[in-house]
Each structure stands twice: as structure tokens, then as C-alpha cells.
Amino acid sequence: MRRPHGRAAWAVLCDFDGTITIDVTDSLLLRFGRPGWEALEEDWHAGRIGSRQCMAGQVALLDCSREELDDHLARAEVDPGFAGFVAAVGGSGAQLCIVSDGLDVAIDAVLRRHGIEEIPVYASRLVQSGPRSWRLEFPHARSGCDSATCKCSLALPPHAPPGCPVLVVGDGDSDACVAAKADMVFARKRLLGHCEAAGLPHRRTNDFAAALVEWHALVAPSRADSTEGTEETLDA
């Protein structure tokens, strides 16, 4: 999707695990997961199951109390440049939301501890089902989509204003589908390789300091003036 940009405000869809912070879900599984979660991860990466089935099965293998969960989440750090990126996006009039297959409880706890609040979050819902057991609900899943959170639907109205260009910021397989529908991708890790192989418009941004530089270039007035009425054709 390569639409005219002009001066339209962007809709920014940002992944969480592996992008804003470490992969919190994987870190929980490494510490508290019973055997079997790695096989589910391999099946997902191989395309044998969708992320919804993978996440549901993995979370069912967690063995921890709420206190242990909270203690673990209290150690997670965010990319030091993320708060500045959020401020710059908001200051430009663009809208940023977090779209994640990961756990809403983890996202809320990590962001709140770092004083980053009032960002819309679309993620899987973690529910405690016993003293040391957990399950997932998927409020943002969609029929016909195997993902835990259908990021593609969040790149469309009513979530993204009609006609606005879409920027995806991400790192992995869960971002690949929506990347194909975006006007620009700030990519790292597996998502970077996917964008390169698929010829998607993207910029390599290994952290949010780099993302901030690319963001300013993307929304600079001179850039908007020069691209008004044209199509985005940027490559890495």
C-alpha cells in the first residue's frame, strides 16, 4: 500500500515485545514455563499454527503466582528512546497505539512503571485462572485471522482515521502481515529481513533513537511539500 501522504497525520502502530522492551512473554516462559512452550514457538515460526493458538498454549503452561508475575515485570526496562519517540509523534499531531500479541497486564505494568501512560493498547488479555495458572482471552482477534491480535484490522478505520498513512514499528513475525498494508515500516530483527525480502517500504531502526531520527525525516515540512501528490517509494 503506497498512498499519497501530503500533510496528512500518520497513524503509528507500534509492537511491544522485542520492540519497546525485551520479549516479556518469552522471558516469563523462560522463567516460569513448563516444558512444551518451545515446541509451540517453533510451530508458530514454521507457520504450522497461528499466534493465537501459540500464545494460548504457552500461557496455559505458565506456573507462577500473581506476586511472582508482578516481581518479574518490575524488572523489565523500556528502550530509553521510546518516551521521546512518543512525545515527537504526539507533537506532530499523529496518533500512536500499541498493537501486540502479548499480554495486556505486562504492557500496562511496564509502561506505567516508566511513566508512559495514556497510549491506547490492543493486546491479549491475561486472566488468572488459579493460584499459579493463567489463560488468555483475545478481544482483538478477528474471524479469518489466526493472530492473537489482528494488527491489520487496527490499520484500518475506525482505528486509523480514513485516508491517513500508516507507520508500523516492529521487530518480528507478528508484524509481517500488517507491514504489507503500511505506508512505511520502521523495522528491526526478523521484520527487517521480511521487509527486505518482500520489497516493502521501510527504514532500519534498531532502537528508538534511530526511529526518532527517521520519524523527523518522515514528517519534515520539506518532505511533505516534496511528496505531496506523489507516492512513497522509500527503500532501506
Salt bridges, closest charged atoms under 4 A:
ASP15 OD1 - LYS151 NZ 3.21
GLU41 OE2 - HIS45 NE2 3.40
ASP43 OD1 - ARG48 NH2 2.80
ASP63 OD1 - ARG132 NE 2.75
GLU68 OE1 - ARG132 NH2 3.00
ASP70 OD1 - ARG66 NE 2.95
ASP71 OD2 - ARG31 NH2 3.96
ASP71 OD2 - ARG75 NH2 2.80
GLU77 OE2 - ARG113 NH2 3.87
GLU77 OE1 - HIS114 NE2 3.00
GLU137 OE1 - ARG125 NH1 3.07
GLU137 OE2 - ARG135 NH1 2.84
ASP173 OD2 - HIS45 ND1 2.56
ASP173 OD2 - ARG190 NH2 3.03
ASP175 OD1 - LYS151 NZ 2.55
ASP183 OD2 - ARG3 NH2 2.61
ASP183 OD1 - HIS5 NE2 3.99
GLU196 OE2 - ARG204 NH2 3.91
GLU214 OE1 - ARG203 NE 3.46
ASP225 OD1 - ARG7 NH2 2.46
GLU232 OE1 - HIS5 ND1 3.65
GLU232 OE1 - ARG223 NH2 3.65
